[in-house]
């Protein structure tokens, strides 16, 4: 199997693994927010950091939709140069 023909399956597996990691972070959001705060924090600090994390994860999921749409539509699936950069 040449490097070019193995690029599509490797890219699909990488995108899928990244999506699973982001969803896992979303589910364990409370622990991640507490990890970035000092030992004694106020509810306002928690809410601020939680909101930042939710926004970042929402943007990430939105961009995943765009990337998967391009991948599954074939626009970037068989273009090896674009697939390598994505």
SEGUTI-748702 format. One record per residue: x, y, z of N, C-alpha, C, O in turn; residue in three letters; residue number from 1. Coordinates in steps of 0.02 Angstrom, whole numbers, plus 32768, in hexadecimal, padded with zeros to 4 digits. Each point is the difference from the previous one (the first is absolute). Layout:
// residues N
REC  n_u  n_v  n_w ca_u ca_v ca_w  c_u  c_v  c_w  o_u  o_v  o_w code pos
REC    X    Y    Z    X    Y    Z    X    Y    Z    X    Y    Z  ALA NUM
...
//
This chain:
// residues 86
REC  n_u  n_v  n_w ca_u ca_v ca_w  c_u  c_v  c_w  o_u  o_v  o_w code pos
REC 802B 7FC5 8000 7FD5 803B 8000 802D 803E 8000 802A 8008 802C  UNK   1
REC 7FCC 8022 7FA3 802A 803B 7FFB 7FEB 8035 8034 7FCB 7FFB 801E  UNK   2
REC 8060 8035 7FEA 7FF2 8034 8032 7FC3 802A 7FED 7FDA 8015 802C  UNK   3
REC 801C 7FF6 7F94 7FC7 8028 7FEA 7FBE 7FDB 800B 7FCF 801F 8016  UNK   4
REC 802F 7FA0 7FDD 7FC2 7FDB 8009 7FEF 7FF4 8049 7FC6 7FF3 8011  UNK   5
REC 806B 8011 801B 7FF2 7FF7 8047 7FEF 8041 8022 7FF2 8001 803C  UNK   6
REC 8010 8036 7F9F 7FF3 8042 801D 7FB7 8009 8014 7FF2 801D 8035  UNK   7
REC 7FE0 7FCB 7FA3 7FB8 8008 800F 7FED 7FDA 803F 7FE0 801E 802C  UNK   8
REC 8031 7FA2 7FDB 7FEE 7FDE 803F 8022 801E 803D 7FE2 8004 8036  UNK   9
REC 805C 8010 7FC2 8023 801E 8039 7FE0 8043 8013 7FFA 800F 803C  UNK  10
REC 7FF2 8017 7F93 7FDF 8040 800E 7FBD 7FF5 8022 7FEF 8024 802F  UNK  11
REC 7FEB 7FAB 7FBA 7FBF 7FF1 801F 8009 7FEB 8048 7FDB 8016 802C  UNK  12
REC 8055 7FBE 7FE1 800C 7FEA 8045 8018 8039 802D 7FEE 8003 803A  UNK  13
REC 803A 8029 7FAB 8017 8039 8027 7FC7 802F 8011 7FFB 8018 8038  UNK  14
REC 7FDB 7FF7 7F97 7FC6 802B 800C 7FD2 7FE1 8033 7FE7 8021 802E  UNK  15
REC 800C 7F9E 7FCB 7FD4 7FDD 802E 801C 7FFF 8047 7FDC 800B 8031  UNK  16
REC 8065 7FE8 7FD5 801F 8000 8043 7FFD 8045 8020 7FF3 8006 803C  UNK  17
REC 8019 802D 7F9D 7FFD 8044 801A 7FB9 8011 8017 7FF7 8020 8033  UNK  18
REC 7FD8 7FCB 7FA7 7FBA 800C 8012 7FEF 7FDC 8041 7FDD 801D 802B  UNK  19
REC 803A 7FA6 7FDE 7FF2 7FDB 803D 8021 8022 803C 7FE3 8004 8036  UNK  20
REC 8059 8015 7FC1 8023 8023 8036 7FDA 8040 8014 7FF9 800E 803B  UNK  21
REC 7FF0 8017 7F94 7FDB 803E 800F 7FBF 7FF0 8024 7FED 8024 802F  UNK  22
REC 7FF0 7FA8 7FBC 7FC2 7FED 8022 800E 7FEA 8047 7FD9 800F 802E  UNK  23
REC 805D 7FCD 7FDC 8013 7FEA 8044 8010 803C 802C 7FED 8002 803B  UNK  24
REC 8035 802F 7FAA 800F 803E 8026 7FBF 8023 8011 7FF8 801C 8037  UNK  25
REC 7FD9 7FE5 7F9A 7FBF 8020 800D 7FDC 7FDE 8039 7FE2 8021 802B  UNK  26
REC 8020 7F9C 7FD7 7FDE 7FDB 8036 8022 8009 8043 7FDE 8000 8034  UNK  27
REC 8063 8008 7FCD 8024 8009 803F 8012 8049 800B 8034 8010 801D  UNK  28
REC 7FA0 801B 7FCD 800C 8048 8003 800C 8019 8047 802D 8029 800A  UNK  29
REC 7FAD 7FBF 8025 8006 8018 8045 8046 7FF4 801C 801E 802D 801F  UNK  30
REC 7FFD 7F98 7FD6 8043 7FF1 8019 8035 802A 7FDD 8031 8015 8020  UNK  31
REC 7FC6 7FF7 7FA0 8031 8028 7FDB 7FFF 8049 8017 8034 8020 8004  UNK  32
REC 7F91 7FFA 800A 7FFB 8045 8017 8020 8006 8046 8025 8030 800D  UNK  33
REC 7FCC 7FA1 801E 801D 8002 8043 804C 7FFA 7FFF 8023 801C 802A  UNK  34
REC 7FF7 7FBF 7FA6 8049 7FF7 7FFB 8024 8040 7FED 803B 8008 8011  UNK  35
REC 7FA3 8025 7FCD 8022 803E 7FEB 7FF6 8039 8032 801B 8037 7FF6  UNK  36
REC 7FBF 7FBD 803F 7FF4 8034 8031 802C 7FF6 803E 8018 7FC8 800B  UNK  37
REC 7FF3 806D 801C 8025 7FF7 803E 7FD8 7FD3 8031 7FC5 7FF3 7FF5  UNK  38
REC 805C 7FF7 8040 7FDF 7FD3 802F 7FC2 8020 801F 7FCD 7FDF 800B  UNK  39
REC 8037 8061 8003 7FC5 8024 801B 7FEA 8031 7FCB 8022 8031 7FF0  UNK  40
REC 7FA3 7FC3 7FF4 7FE7 802A 7FCB 7FB8 8014 800F 7FDD 7FDF 8026  UNK  41
REC 800E 8057 7FBB 7FBC 8018 800A 7FD3 7FE3 7FCA 8018 7FEA 7FCB  UNK  42
REC 7FA7 8015 8041 7FD2 7FE8 7FCC 8004 802A 7FBF 7FF5 7FE6 7FCA  UNK  43
REC 801B 805A 803D 8006 802A 7FC5 803C 7FEA 7FD5 7FFC 7FFF 7FC3  UNK  44
REC 803B 7FF0 805E 803A 7FE8 7FDB 7FF0 7FBE 7FDD 8013 7FF5 7FC6  UNK  45
REC 7FCA 7FE0 805D 7FED 7FC0 7FE2 7FD3 800B 7FC3 800B 7FE2 7FCB  UNK  46
REC 7FC3 8049 803C 7FD2 800D 7FC9 8024 801E 7FC4 7FF0 7FF0 7FC7  UNK  47
REC 803F 803D 8046 8026 8020 7FCA 8029 7FCC 7FD9 7FFE 7FFE 7FC3  UNK  48
REC 8026 7FD9 8061 8029 7FCD 7FDF 7FD6 7FCB 7FDE 8012 7FE7 7FCB  UNK  49
REC 7FB5 8008 8053 7FD4 7FCF 7FE2 7FE4 801B 7FBE 7FFA 7FDC 7FCF  UNK  50
REC 7FF4 8063 8031 7FE5 801F 7FC3 8035 8002 7FC9 7FF1 7FF4 7FC6  UNK  51
REC 804E 801B 804D 8036 8001 7FCF 800A 7FBA 7FE1 8009 7FFA 7FC4  UNK  52
REC 7FF4 7FD3 8067 800A 7FBC 7FE7 7FC6 7FEA 7FD3 800B 7FE1 7FCD  UNK  53
REC 7FB8 8031 8046 7FC6 7FEE 7FD7 8004 8022 7FBC 7FF1 7FE1 7FCD  UNK  54
REC 8022 805E 8032 8006 8024 7FC0 8037 7FE0 7FD5 7FF6 7FF6 7FC4  UNK  55
REC 8042 7FFA 805A 8037 7FE2 7FD9 7FEB 7FBB 7FE5 800F 7FF0 7FC6  UNK  56
REC 7FCF 7FE9 8062 7FEA 7FBE 7FE8 7FC9 8006 7FCB 7FFE 7FD8 7FD2  UNK  57
REC 7FD7 8059 8036 7FCC 800A 7FCD 801E 8015 7FBD 7FEA 7FE9 7FCC  UNK  58
REC 8047 8043 8036 8022 8014 7FC2 8023 7FC4 7FE1 7FFE 7FF6 7FC3  UNK  59
REC 8022 7FE2 8067 8022 7FC4 7FE7 7FCF 7FD0 7FDF 800E 7FE6 7FCA  UNK  60
REC 7FB9 800F 8055 7FCE 7FD3 7FE2 7FE3 801D 7FC0 7FF3 7FDB 7FD0  UNK  61
REC 8003 8067 802E 7FE9 801F 7FC3 8031 7FF8 7FC6 7FEC 7FF3 7FC7  UNK  62
REC 8054 8015 8048 8032 7FF7 7FCC 8007 7FB7 7FEC 8012 7FF1 7FC7  UNK  63
REC 7FE0 7FE1 8067 7FFE 7FB9 7FEE 7FCA 7FF2 7FCD 800B 7FDA 7FD1  UNK  64
REC 7FBC 8045 8037 7FCA 7FF7 7FD0 8016 8016 7FBA 7FF3 7FDE 7FCF  UNK  65
REC 802E 805B 802E 8018 8019 7FC0 8034 7FD0 7FE2 7FFE 7FF0 7FC5  UNK  66
REC 8031 7FFA 8065 8034 7FD3 7FE7 7FE4 7FBD 7FEA 8013 7FE5 7FCC  UNK  67
REC 7FBF 7FFF 805B 7FE2 7FC0 7FEC 7FD4 8007 7FC2 7FFD 7FD3 7FD7  UNK  68
REC 7FE1 8066 8022 7FD8 800B 7FC4 802D 8001 7FC2 7FEF 7FE3 7FCD  UNK  69
REC 8049 803F 8038 802E 8001 7FC8 801F 7FBC 7FF3 800C 7FED 7FC6  UNK  70
REC 8001 7FEF 806F 801F 7FBD 7FF8 7FCF 7FCF 7FE0 8012 7FDE 7FD1  UNK  71
REC 7FB1 801F 804A 7FD0 7FD0 7FE6 7FE2 8013 7FBD 7FE8 7FD5 7FDB  UNK  72
REC 8018 806B 8015 7FE6 8014 7FBE 8032 7FF0 7FC9 7FEE 8000 7FC5  UNK  73
REC 8050 7FF3 804E 8032 7FEF 7FCE 8028 803B 7FE8 802E 7FF8 7FD8  UNK  74
REC 7FC2 8043 8040 8024 803B 7FEB 804A 7FFB 8012 802B 8012 7FD8  UNK  75
REC 7FE3 7FD5 8063 8045 7FFB 8016 8017 7FB8 800A 8039 7FF4 8013  UNK  76
REC 7F9B 7FDC 7FE1 8011 7FBB 800F 8037 7FE5 7FD2 802E 7FDE 8017  UNK  77
REC 7FCD 8031 7FA9 802E 7FE3 7FD1 8035 8032 7FE7 8028 7FEF 7FD4  UNK  78
REC 7FD7 804C 8047 8034 8030 7FF1 8037 7FF7 8034 7FFB 8019 8038  UNK  79
REC 8039 7FC3 7FB6 8033 7FEC 8031 8025 803C 801D 8013 7FFE 803A  UNK  80
REC 7FF7 8036 7F9F 8023 803A 801A 7FD7 8023 8036 801A 8012 8034  UNK  81
REC 7FA6 7FF7 7FBE 7FD4 8020 8032 7FF6 7FD2 803B 7FFD 8018 8039  UNK  82
REC 7FFE 7FA8 7FBC 7FF7 7FD0 8036 803D 7FFE 802E 7FF9 7FF5 803C  UNK  83
REC 8041 8016 7FA8 803D 8001 8028 8002 803E 802C 8019 7FFD 8038  UNK  84
REC 7FCD 803A 7FAF 8001 803F 8026 7FC7 8004 8033 8005 8026 8030  UNK  85
REC 7FC7 7FB4 7FC7 7FC6 8005 802C 800B 7FDC 8042 7FD4 7FFF 802A  UNK  86
//
